[in-house]
Amino acid sequence: MTEYSEPERFASARIPTYTAATAVIGGGPAGLVAALALAHFGVPTVLVAPPPGRADNRTTALMRPSVKALEALGVWSSCRDHAAPLRVMRIADDTGRLWRAPEVRFEAAEIGLEAFAWNIENTHLVAALWDRVTTMPSLTHLPTAAQSVSIGQWGVTATLADGATLDCRIAVGADGRNSICRTAAGISLDSRTYPQTALTFTLAHTRPHHDISTEFHTAGGPFTLVPLPGLRSSLVCVVADDEAERLCALAPEALDAEIERRSHSILGKMHIEPGYGVFPVSIATASRFAADRIALVGEAAHLFPPIGAQGLNLGVRDAVAIAEIAGDIHRRGGDIADAITPYDRRRRSDIASRSIAVDLLNRSLLSDFLAVQSLRGLTLYALDRIGPLRRAAMREGVAPRAGLPALMRGEDS
């Protein structure tokens, strides 16, 4: 039987060394969930991440399974009052092209749900996750960054920015698109850049949103309004690169008017709050999601355009999946390194299917081919008219039929 103790600091005032069963490298939302989930399942875990830096002005629409996971981890109670439910999702064709798709409404009540998701500002979500990190048993936080990661026969060693080292049996790489963990494991990244830029805003408006998320499909990309509590919403506006430059150069009053025009004034007068974000649009998928004692979660494993609220929800599924697999092995007294292969296998179909769907949708909006526009229109028409197909699509969009971790189904194992 393999035994692990709580993380220990061994004697050396000059160059301390830490040890644990598992280390999570990276302190974004996916990394924080991974660390909390591993500790939840009793795996002694060290989180290597600097304290939170500048505020993240983006929002995240957390699908129902992600909310269930946060409930089990003791996080959601601190988030609930800052989140708005998405009870209806509306898609409207605003491409102005010859073939226009019908408007489609998806209602959570049709499949017996209170809401598809809850939209929360990342500032509140990250704060709640960090608060839970400080109280979670079996979890130690090292407030520094990993500078390098090396893999040996018996474990993984991370060299930290403060000069210390950390030895662990496996490492969970939650260190973003330029992951040093992925590089250490020799895992390649297949990436594609689109000729688009995503602008993210938080805005106030004069009309209530009624818990409806509206996605306008435009020729430049999606323009998506997502409810926040009160008379506020978040917006992801995907446009061509040169159009993004033009929008960013507008004076505040002119930008308010432009966003209201693009939204067809469905929420009345609008005012953009300070601190909007600008991000190049790209998609990327790791060739493997785990190898050589390294498991990848979040943007270290996959990168998505801000379409369909897939990115962080996939990252939460990554985090909970590795935690459940590692926790089961630890509980049975096995070698926790045996979690690597089943984790890679379990995450493949979920990530691949989401990647294909998001890529096809985005490229269909950019395409000028009438056949592509017709196919997109016919697909939306079928979803609008065929009830069983629409309900199946809604259920799959909220939660994959296969591979959803038990914790995200409300089954705490």
N, C-alpha and C positions, 0 to 999 in steps of 0.2 A: 504494500500500500504506500502510495506517495503522500507525504504530509507536507502541508504548507503552514507556516506561521503567519501572524500578522506582520506587515512590513517592518523590518528592523533597520536601525541605523547602526552600522558597525563602527568600532573605534578608529577614528583618524580625524583629528581636528582639522587637518589640512585638506584631505581629499576624502570626504565621506562616501560610503557606498550603501545603497539601499537594495533590498531584495523583496520580491513578492511573487505570488503565482502569476499575476497578470498585471501588465501596465497598459494604460490607455494614453496614447500620445496625441494631444490636441484637446483644446477646450471650447470648441464650437458646440452648438446644440447637439449634434450627433455624438460627439465625443463625451459630453456630459451625460447623455442618456446611457451610453455604453457603460461608463464607469458606475453609474447608479444601478443599472440593471445587473451588472456582474456582482456588485456588492449585495444587491437584493437576493441573489441566489447563493450567497454565502462564499463567493470566491474572493479571497484577499486581493485587493486591487489598489494600485497606485495610479493616480491621475497626474500626469505631467502636463502642466499648462500654466502660462502666466496668468495673473489676475486679469479679469475682463478689462479691456481697453476702451476705445471710443464706442459710443452708442451705435447700434445698428438700427437705421431708420426703416428697414424693411419690415414686412409682416409675413406671417406664415399661416396658411389655412390648414389646421391640423385635422386630418380625417379622423373619423370615429375610432378606428383601432389605435391610432396614436394617442388619442385622449384616454382610452382605456389603459394604455401602458403608463401614461403619466399619473393616472389615478392610483394604479398599483404601486408606483414608486413614491407616492406621497408628494407629488409636485402640483397636480392639477388644482387642488384647493386654493393655491396661491395665484393661479392663473385665471380662474373662472370669471371673476368680476371684470377682467380686462379683455375678455374675448366675446365676440359676437357670433351667433349661430348663422350658418348658411342653410336656410331651409329650402330655398329655391335657387336653381342655377339656370340662367337664361342665356341662350346663344342666339345672336342676331347677325345676319350677314350685312356688312357695311363695306363690301369690296367695291361696289359700284360697277361690277362687271355684268356682261350680258346674261350669264347664268347665275342667278342668285338663289341661295339655299333658303328654305323656309325658316322662320324663327322656331326654336325648340325650347321648351321648358321642362326641366327635370325637378320634380317635387319629392323631397325626402319622405313625406308622409305616404307616398304611393308604395314605398317598400317598407313601411312600418318604422321609419326612423324619425327621431325628433329633428335631426339636422344631418346634413352630409358631413359638415366640418364646422370648426370654430376658428375664426380668424383672430389672431392676436399679434400685437406688435412684438417684434423680436426682443426689444428692450425688456419687456415684462417677462417674456418666456425665459430668457437667459438669466435674469435676476432670480426667478423662482428656482431654476435648476441649480444655480450656484448656492442659494440658501440651503437647498437639500443636501448638497455635497458636504457642507460643514457639519451635518448631523447624522449622516448615514454611517452605520457601523460597517466594519470591514473595508472602509475606503479611506485612504490617505491621500491628501493633496500636496504635491510638491509645486510651489508657485514659481516655476521656471520653465524654460523651453528646452527641448531636446535638440542638440546640435548635430548629433550623428547617431546612427543605429547600426549595429553589427550583429550578425547571426552566427552562433557557434553550434557545436554538436549538441550541447546540453541546454541551450537557452539563448536569450537575446540580451544584449547589453546596449544601453543607451547612455551616451555621454551628454551631460546636461550643461546648460549655459553657465551655471554657477560653479562648475568644476567637479561636481559630484558625478557618480556613475550609478546606474540602476540595472540590476540583474533580474530577469524574470523568465518564466517558462515560455510565455507567449506575449506578444505585444499586439494591441489593437491600434492600427493606424487610423487616427481621425484627424490627420494633419493637413487636410485640404488638397487642392488640385496639384500642388507641387510637393506631394508627400515624400518625405525622406524614408518613411517606412516602406512605401511601394518600391522605391529605388533600391533599398537594401534587399528586398525580396526578389529583385530582378523581374518585376512584373511590368509589362509594357502598357501603354495607354493609347487607345485608338480614339482620336479626336477629330472634330470637324467644326470649323468656324462658319457662321452664317453672316451675310452682309447686313447685319441688323445690330441695333443697340437697344437694350431695355432700360427704360427710365422708370424708376419706382418713386411713388409719391404717397404721402398721407395728406388727405384733404378734408376740409369741412364743407358742408353743403346745407342748403336751406330746406330741402324736402327729405322726408324719411325714406330710408332704403327698404324698409319692411322685410329685412333679413334676406333680400334677394341679391345674388351675385350676378352681374350682367357682363357677358363677354361679347364684345363686338369683334367680328372677324373682318379685318381690313386688309387691303392689298399689301400693306407693309408688315403685318403681323397682328397678334391679338391686342386688344385694348380692353382691359379687364378691371371692372370696379367690384371690390369685395367689401362687404359691410364690416364696420368696427362699431363698438358701443356708441350710442347716441347719434348725433347728426354728423358722423365722420365715416369715411371709407378709405381703404387703400386702393391704389391704382398701379397696375403694371401696364405700361405703354411701350409696345415693341414696334420700332420704326426703322426705316433705312438709316444707315450711318449718317448721311448728310442731313437728313431731316432731324435727327437727334441733335446735331450741332446747332441747327436753326432754333429748335425749341429751347435748348439750354441758354441761348443768347437773348431770349426774350426778357423784357422787364417783367417783374412779378405780376402786375395787373394784366399785361398782355398774355402771360402764360395762363393765368386764371381763365381769361376769356377763351383762349385756344382749347384748353381742356374741357371747358363747358360746351364749346361747339362740337368737339369730337364725341362727347357723351350725349349729344342731342338734348341737352338740358334735362335729362330724366331725373336728376337729383337737384334741379334748380340752380341757383347761383353757387359758384364754387370758389374756394380759397385754398391755394396750395400752402401747406405748412412748410417752414424752413427745413432744409436738410435732405432734399431728395437725392436719390442715388442714380448712378450711370454705370451700366455694365455691358460689355460686349457679349453678344449671344453666341453660345457654342454648346456642343454636346460632346461628351467623352465617356468612354467605358473602359475599365481595366480589362486586360485579357484574362485575368484570373482575379478572384476576390479574396483569395488567401493562398499563401505558399510559404514554406520554410519558416514556420512559427510566427508568421505575420498574418493577421486578418485585417482587411480594409473595410471601413465603414464611411458612409457619407460621401463627401466630394473627393476623398482619396480613392473611392471605388467607382464613382459615376458623377457626371456633371450634366445638368439638364438646363435647357432654356426655362424661363419662368412661365411655363405653360402647364395648366392642369394641376397645379399644386403637387407635383410629383417629387421634387427634390428632397426636402427634409422628411416627408412621410416615408420615402424609401430609406432614408438614413436612419430613421427610428426603427424600421423593420430590420435593417442590418444590425443595429445595436442590440435589439432584443434577441434576435436570432443567435448571435454569437454568445450572448450571456446565457441563454437557455441551454445551448449545447455544452458550453464550458461548465455551467453549474451542475448539469446532470453528471458529467464525468467526475467533477470534483466531489460530488456527493457520494459517488460509488467508489471513491478512492483511486481512480485511474490517473493516467498521465494526461494532464490538461492539454498538452500539445496535440493529443488525438482529436481535438475540436477543429483543427484547421481544415482537413479534407471534407468532412460533412458540411461545414459552413460554406465553403466554396460551392459545393454541389447544390445546397439548398437555396442559395440566393440567385442562381443563374436564370431560371425561367422568369422570375418576378422582374428582375432588372432588365432582362432582354425584351420582354413584352412591353414594358413601359417605355423603353428607349425607342423601339420601333414606332409605337403609336405617336409619341410626341414628335419624332422626326418627320413622320408622314404628314401629320397635321400642319406643322410649320411649313414644310415644303409645298404643301397643297395651296397654302395662302400665297406663297411667293410665285407660284407657277402661272404663266399666261396661257398654258395649253387648255383649250376648251374641254378636252376629255378629262383632264384632272379636275377642273372646276365642276364638271358635271358629276363626277364620281363623288366628290365631297358633298355636293348638293343632294344627290340621291341617298347617300348614307344618312344625312341629317333628316331627310324626308322620311326614310324608313324608321328612324328612331322616333320621330314625331307621331307616325301613324300606327306603328305596330307595338302594342302594349307589352307583350312578353319580351320582345327584343329590347325595348327601352328599359324595362325593369331589370333585365339581365345585365345590360350595360351599366346601369346605375350601381347595382350590387358589386360588379367587378371593379368599377371605378373607385368605390369606397374601400373595398378590401379584396385582395386576390383570392380566388377560390382555393388555390394550393399554396402551401408554404407559409401561411400566416402564423406567427408564433402564438403559443397558447396564451401568454400574458396579454396579447393584443385582442384575443377573443374573450377576454374577461375570465380566463381560467388560470388562476395563479398556481403554478406547479412548483 
